[in-house]
Structure formats: structure tokens, C-alpha cells
Amino acid sequence: MEFKNNKLILKNKKLAFSVTSDITLTFLLDRDICPTSAKCVLKNDNTELLTIIANDCYLDKEFICYDVSLQELSIGLYFFEFYVYTEVKTFQCNELILIYNNLNIVKAINNGIVYHIFIDRFSRGGCISKRTDAVYFDDWYNTEPEFGEYPGDYIPNNSFFGGTIYGIIEKLDYIKSLGTSCIYLSPVFESYSNHKYDTGDYMKVDEGFGGDKALKKLIDKAKEKDISIILDCAFNHTGDDSVYFNKYGKYSSLGAYQSQESPYYSWYNFREYPDVYDCWWGVKILPKTVRTETFKNFICNNVLPKYFDMGITGIRLDVTDELEDELLGEINSTVKKYNGVIIGEVWEDASNKIAYGNRKKYFLGNELDGVTNYPLREGIINFILTKNNTQLIDTINTLELHYPDHCLYNSLNFLGSHDTNRIITILSGISGEGIKGSELTNLKLTLNERSQAKNLLKFAFLLLLTMKGTPCIYYGDEIGMEGYRDPFNRRPYPWGKEDNDILEWTKTLCKLRNTEKISGAISFIETRLECIAYQINKNFICVVNLSENDEIINLDGYYSDLITEKIYKDNYVIIKSNSCILIERIIKNE
């Protein structure tokens, strides 16, 4: 990877090391440079730790080479600056080094596809009693979700389409047909809303979804198909309508809002009791929790053990940036007793993230196993919309450089989620930003817009499913469901009305991902900016050509097209304009 000045290059492709590793950094300087001296400075966030004089160098065919050995670094995040001095100029290379504990590494989701389900909108099933304080829509196909005119407008979120955990059980064959090895469920805990991020009772699965009995049955039935379950957990806040806060007195408990003598009073920060309190981003129905010893003990000794004992594989932590290292460490200690996996919701590079003024320690070995890979998502979308591969290539290289392998493999690579516009809508180039909800509800892609966006979505899925990491498909993306911002990105799955063209494409790629192992170490092949091409594990080549011109890629043997089964016997392959290819080497040239 090149930094600042392409005459000085860092040769290392990985800067995340286990604490037991021997570390050598290798720097390459153009041979036409005449260096006088060199040094490496190692720092952490607060202090310059050491300076290594690196005047010893050696030559290879193209470069002057410097090796810098770093010994006995303890677990933590470091930063280095490497300088090469000449009589007239200084060359500099800066990067980070991450040293992690390798004692509790898990690869629980490193096989197959993760399928992300927003429960209320996926599938009905079972006989579920209806609440008297909620609205239920009978028409699954033609009713729009409750919406506000603009983002942030208040809506009760107490309207339901009736999707349940029993409905998921009935669709397990479909879910498995996508190559799924893990289902990631939106929150299941008892809550007032349809999205369930406003937890009412952590110790109960919402009866509207089928309750504890339904979750246990799903876990057992999914296991029969080699599918595991991950639960979405919001511990940063609860609902105001909860056992713990009990603002409306619906629960029999003595809630923090009701009395300062409540056993839960210390879980919240009241500024003016009882009506002024800290809440998540100013949303009054989501009072923030204070991570007292009683709160942490409750989560780690009661909540998590209950669901892991039921048989879940792991958890996804909502708004992880707002959770303290101490809480994350205690959650990790609990989850590792079950050899479980912890995925954090992080929107940036998680290796060196600063959140709320604190450097996070996500990947040092005692907190997260992986994260939601938003940087990769943004890179794929950027490449397809701008027809420029720079950001995507930089993102892939940076993630490879910064993330420990197990964290990269366990990170969820996705194109859409419950927090983003639907991917096919994004790829249409129509953002919906600034448009009223009452207009968005009727705003659908034209046939021509959808056709073009669908072709781009196929490219996006090809890129996604050939990347190192764990592919995660948000329900309905595999059939090209449309939708703008929340809640239009959470419409019911249109059973019987699927777009089978994109569905079959997705299934084909998912099958190849699981059977041919079309992901792994990537080496980029030089192309024009409008095209991206890379070799995978030295045996596969993936190319997406968004250019108006054909792209020619040289081959080193006979290759087979994994989608069309065409055999390429020439020393090159032509990728037509606005097309893609995935080929496997079957015979190597001698």
C-alpha cells in the first residue's frame, strides 16, 4: 500500500498482529533516491514511545529496502512514522499498528451467508394474540408502514403487519436456499414498538412475535438445517415503557420514573426528576442506561445467559460506540463462556475509532469479534454510482491492513439494512432526500429505472459475495425490494411477487460462495478507473466493468466461467461494457 509519496512504500499488507507475533515492517524506496538516513518513530495516542534509527538497508531489483523490527509490544493501538532523509527532501510514511490478544478468537459465522430479518415485516405465522394498544394492518401487500413527513418526526411505531418468529420457521427452507448459515434477527425482547429497540423486558421474547416458546423452536428448527441465530441487543437504552423505567405504569414493577426508591433508579441519569433525563439522541421514549454494577450484572448474569442457554450463537450490539469498554469487556467474558460471537454496530473503520472523545478498543481481543462493515458498503456503492474504483480499492486495502483476520472474517458485509435506503433504490441514483413521507410512499422506480438499477444490483452482489468477510443479506434485497428511508425500507416481504431474475442471480452467487470459496486474499489487476478487477486466492478472477468500453484482462491459463460455464482458452478475456465476469482457473500455463 502506498502512502503520501509513491517513492516510499510500505510493503506490509497487514498491520494487525497478535501479541505473540514477531513484527517486522518493510519499507521500499525507489532506487533513484539517494538517502542519507532513516528512522522510525513509534507512538501511542499520548506519548512518543521510541525512535529506531534505520540506516541499514539493502537492495532488491527495484527498491532500496528498510526492515524495522518491533519487539515485545503489549496489547494496544500504536502509530508509527517512518522517515527517509535525503540532501534535499524528506519522504514519510505514517500508519497504525494494532496488537491484539489472540486467546478468545472465534469464527462462529465464518461459513455461509447471514440473513437479516426485520421480524414484523418478514412473514406471518402461528396464532398470536393482538394487543389492545396497537394497530394491526390486515393487508400485507398494499398497506404502507406508519411514517412521518420528515426524518425525526414523531410517530408511535405501534402499528404491526403481524410478522412473527413462527412465520420465520415456516420460511426456513427459503432462507436455507440462499445458502444461509446464520439468521440475524432484529430485536426480539418485549417492547411497545414494532422495531423493538425500546426494550420493555429483556427477560421475555415479545408475545407478539410468539414469545420464548417461538424463539426456542426457531433455534431448534434452524439448527436442523445448520443455521444458527444471532440476536440484536440494545443495551445503551431501554424503552420508557419498560419494567425498568415504567413511565406509564403498565408494569407491576416500581420503575425509575415512578420513584427514586426504585431498584432501577440508578440505571438512569435524571437531570430534573422525573421528566428530564438523558435519552438516546434526544428521543424521549429511549432513556439511556447508566452502566452501574447492578445493570452490568443483570445483562451479563441474567439476560445473556438466558438466550445463550436457549441456543443462540451470538449477538449484535446496537450503537456500540456508546457502550463503554468496561461493559463491552464484561459482555465479552460472558459470551465467550458459550464460544459465542459479538458483532458491533460500527459505521467507520473500527480498528482506530474515536467515539465521544475516547479511542475504542474493539479489536484488541476482549470486546468485539467483528463489526457491521459500512466502509465496504460505501465503497461498493461509490464505485457503482461514480464509476470510479479508487474509494473501493482503498477501502478494501485499508480493511485488510487494519483488521485482524478473524475480525475481518466475522464482520458483516452488506448492501442494505433497516437503517439505510434499499440498495436497489440507492443504485437508481434517486436518494429521496428532502422529499416528504407522503410523497415517498407513492414514489416507485419506473420500469426503465428499475431495469438499470437491477443490473447494477447484480454487480453489487457479485462484489459483495467475493469479498473477505461474512456476507449479510437484508431481507428482500435478494429480490430487489425498493424503499427510501425508514420506514419505507421496512416494507413487508412480498411473498409470491418476487423478482425471480435477481433472486436467481443472488442464489447462484451464494451457492458459489459456499461451494467454490470465491472469497479470500485479493490481488488487484490494473484497469481503467471505471472497472475493477481482482484475483482471489490466485485461482479466481472477478471483474466488473462499468466503462463504455470493453476491458481486456490477461490470463495465465485456461479459465471457466462460474456462471455461464464458458471455457476461455486464450491468453486473455474480454469483458464487455457494463458487464461482469467471475472465472476460475482450471489449467495453468507452464
Secondary structure, DSSP 8 states (H G I E B T S, - for coil): -B-SSTTEEE--S--EEETT--EEEEEEEETT----EEEEEEE-SS-EEEEEE----EE-SSEEEEEEEE-S--SEEEEEEEEEE-SS-EEEEEEEEEEE--SS---TT-SSEEEEE-GGGT-B-S-----TTSEE-S-TTT------SSTT------EE--B-HHHHHHTHHHHHHTTEEEEEE---EEESSSS--SEEEEEEE-GGGTHHHHHHHHHHHHHHTT-EEEEEE--SB--SSSTTT-TTS-SSS--TTT-TTSTTGGGS-EEETTTEE-BGGG-TTSBB----HHHHHHIIIIIHHHHHHHT--EEEETTGGGS-HHHHHHHHHHHHTTT-EEEE--SS-TTS-EETTEE--TTSSSS-SEEB-HHHHHHHHHHHHH---HHHHHHHHHHHHHS-HHHHHHSEEES--TTS--HHHHHTT---TT--HHHHTT----HHHHHHHHHHHHHHHHHHHTSSSEEEEETTGGGT----STTGGG----TT---HHHHHHHHHHHHHHHHT---S-EEEE---TTEEEEEETTTEEEEEE-SSS-EEEE-SEEEEETTT--EE-SSEEEE-TTEEEEEEEEEE--
